[in-house]
């Protein structure tokens, strides 16, 4: 459930979450705490499963009691996941690495760390504190539950009778303690981008001196682990008993989904590392457009559609008035309107104003600007210098440059030698 830190490219512990709409629930240490809508599904699923489990432990409890304790257990569990991710993030901040946010999602949580650690030692420490936090929380809960159980039912002989005697608090701790330990141990599996995979990457990085090579090796291990989980999940669906995981259709499907999630995340991170390598020493000024069309803030939206978007292939334009840069208007802005409203509204009414834009600068590394584009869910960034618009960086220009570069630097084919 708990996830490894994501170094700027997209989700982790198994996938890139992209720009799905999530909502903010708080802020700690300058880090936004967010919840992806997919989290609601897993929260309901865990709560329902725990309601049945706690009802079997406590036949004398009402359904309402079992449900309330299950909801509390689910909430505390995800607070534990949040603490796991917070541990990653706090250490990253200590190394001067920005952390955009922490997001809870279907498979746990992810720390959206803006860039790679500067050294193997930093990578190792950032990765290992998450499992340490989960295992520490779990052991503390196990010890607390043991003390409370000894006080409540010191002479109970069987586990079933002991469970039946537990109160709500002890029930919470008895379930949460082992689960947190399992989360910590699971994350130590050496498959990138799980924490164990990042520990593996730190070791390989230290030995080889190459972050790129370490990412490829750890990413390959992550893909192997992902496919192994898929295979084990399918075996469980077919009724086979799998050590540790057990058997059953639902459990098997869930394990297979986790496997696919891990495999996809590993692939995404390896590709991201390749992109970072390609973008090394490249800055925004190298690819931004310094000349291009712009539109006035007062023109009608219908004119914008007919004379600009329908006649040209641009998906966004800078908006100006009297030479001043006011914002950007894009096709995405127009999708929010009904065509009937186009004649009554101006560009000023629908544009994204300057103060709400994510911006870059000509000297900013292109890799960082590209992460800004992905994080903001946009297709372009205005490049500002001294408060003035000096260029536009478009995502498709970067993609085209990367594609051409990969073709140009590809090792040429050796000519075939024909033997008589």
Secondary structure, DSSP 8 states (H G I E B T S, - for coil): ----EEESSS--SS---TT--EEEEEEETTEEEEEETHHHHHHHHHHHHHHHHHHHH-TTS-HHHHHHHHHHHHHHHHHHHHHHHHHHHHHHHHTT--EEEEEEETTEEEEEESS--SSHHHHHHHHHHHHHHHHHHHHHHHHHHHHHHHHH-TT--SHHHHHHH--HHHHHHHHHHHHHHHHHHHTTSS-TTSHHHHHHHHHHHHHHS-HHHHHHHHHHHHHHHHHHHHHHHHHHHTT--BTTTB--HHHHHHHHHHHHHHHHHHHHHHHHHHHHHHHTT-BHHHH-BSS--EEETTSBHHHHIIIIITTS--SEEEEEETTEEEEEEEHHHHTTS-GGGGGG-BHHHHSEEGGG--EE-TTSBHHHHHHHHHHHT-SEEEEEETTEEEEEEEHHHHHHHHHHHHHHSS----------
